[in-house]
Amino acid sequence: MKITTRIQLSTMMFLNFFIWGIWFVTMGTYLIKGSIGATGGQTGLAYGTQSLGAIIAPFIIGMIADKFFAAQKILGVLHLIGAGLLYYISSSNSFNSFYSVLIIYMIIYMPTLALVNSISLKQITNPEKEFSLIRMWGTVGWIAAGLIIGWMAWEKTPDTLNITFKVAAIVSVVFGLYCFFLPDTPPPKAGQKVSVSEVLGLDALKILKDKNYLIFFIASILICIPLAFYYGQANVFLNEAGMTKAAAKMTLGQIAETVFLFLMPLFFARFGTKQMLLIGMLAWIARYALFAYGDTGPNIWMLYLGIILHGICYDFFFVTGQIYTDYKAGPRVRSSAQGLITLATYGIGMYIGFYVAGLYVDKHKMGESMHDWKTIWLFPCLFAAGVALLFFVFFKNDKKQVSAV
């Protein structure tokens, strides 16, 4: 790959995840502690909009990118539209208005996760060695977003967190224009006669006929239920626990993610797909146990370690899963298949998880502004353990390992 192409793709990943990270991590704190005064259940619904977006849009957008329009042009249009929606969200003063526009935005944003993967995978010849190094820059973008929030001290006064949406809107405009200069990623089936099932993107569902992939698909849905507890509640938990500049310190997870992304080619050479995915699941179990028993006193190391484990949690399951999906799908339905796994993880799994987490947090509320976090974190810990056990029993490594492709 040419160095200019690598820089273009790395910048693409950086900006795409910066736009998401600058507001997503602290949204729960903004909604619950700020003037909107949302409940835990409402916060769960707000975080669940990413899942609705993943369910409704990426599969169809992936189909369009496979058959009708270049992926980089779709990406640019989505971000330009999203910029206007983000700016409007920043001025919302009630949960209903905030929530209704956020749903529309996430339907527009979530397809970009599959599109940036498709654009990258089109340009590289060895996904196991090259993709993680490109995807790493998305993590760097998320880290930069958290550090900016900490540096600007926006968490001190939760109502000021609405500025994060304005920052995201500005960057979204810049990135939307930048997308039109990315390497061309034309639809691989342009001009071909297609069936009704292909037009609807249903051809990617054929991948589920593979028993091994079906097990992985179901496990992906289930493991994202406990994952949603971290995304939706960790920042609220750390602020209640008394951790200063919690959003900035949560970037330790993304820093660890960057390190492991850099090392993933070595892990692929050492472990099979099953081992990689299981390591990610086991890290989830350990993280929630650490959160359950940690505090900002003598056990603060447990909180930091729990945050750092996010690197293993994300890389070993999500990135491995994206590469595994690309390997199973092949080039003809690459975008649709990436949309399908996005639907399973960010869509179905996390929607259930965000909803359950919101209700569970409300159930364990103590007084006006505190919660029984030990009980809360033990639930996703045990749930993840159950999923890991089922995956270990039923998933079999392919005879031809992904790492050898």
ABEGO torsion letter per residue (X at the ends): XBAAAAAAAAAAAAAAAAAAAAAAAAAAAAAAABAAGBBAAAAAAAAAAAAAAAAAAAAAAAAAAAAABBAAAAAAAAAAAAAAAAAAAAABABAAAAAAAAAAAAAAAAAAAAAAAAAAAAABABAAAAAAAAAAAAAAAAAAAAAAAAAAGAAABAAAAAAAAAAAAAAAAAAAAAAAABBBBBBAABGBBBBAAAAAGAAAAAAAABAAAAAAAAAAAAAAAAAAAAAAAAAAAAAAAGBBGAAAAAAAAAAAAAAAAAAAAAAAAABBAAAAAAAAAAAAAAAAAAAAABBABAAAAAAAAAAAAAAAAAAAAAAAAAAAAAAAAEAAAAAAAAAAAAAAAABAAAAAAAAAAAAAAAAABBEAABBBAAAAAAAAAAAAAAAAAAAAAABBBBABBAAAX
